[in-house]
Amino acid sequence: MLKLLARCEEIYERLYNKIIEECHTIIVSREILNEYRGRAHSHGMSLPMLMSLMSELESLKKIRNIEKSRIEAVWRRLRGGSRRIPLPEHSKDIKFVRAAVTIRADYILSEDLDLLDLVEIFINGHTIRICSPHEYLTC
């Protein structure tokens, strides 16, 4: 996401344009935003720059923040049943799966190998594909 916002390479510019043109929405949670804030500097962005770029996406209605209470409610319901939801090895990545499952996302875009190892999540008749930005651009 940070590379997408910074559009630091040509692929991220193409990815940004695909999201804008094809009516895709980026889902974030407070937990995800906190990670982005903490890592913005390592991607060449100041906090005000990050917030400005996020505001740009908000004005285009391309970003949606889901409340922790909604994520928790959906997660409790799903985990309370007999369903097994595949989770990444590192607990720091679970927030992305939880957000995606909550809103029934079609994709999780990541360069994180632990997330990419999951390939897809199938739950309640819905499949969430986990792919790299390169793979997503070919969809």
Secondary structure as UniProt FT lines:
FT   HELIX           2..6
FT   HELIX           10..21
FT   TURN            22..23
FT   STRAND          26..28
FT   HELIX           30..39
FT   HELIX           40..43
FT   HELIX           47..59
FT   TURN            60..61
FT   STRAND          63..65
FT   HELIX           68..80
FT   HELIX           91..93
FT   HELIX           94..103
FT   STRAND          107..109
FT   HELIX           113..116
FT   TURN            117..118
FT   STRAND          120..123
FT   TURN            124..125
FT   STRAND          126..131
FT   HELIX           133..137
//
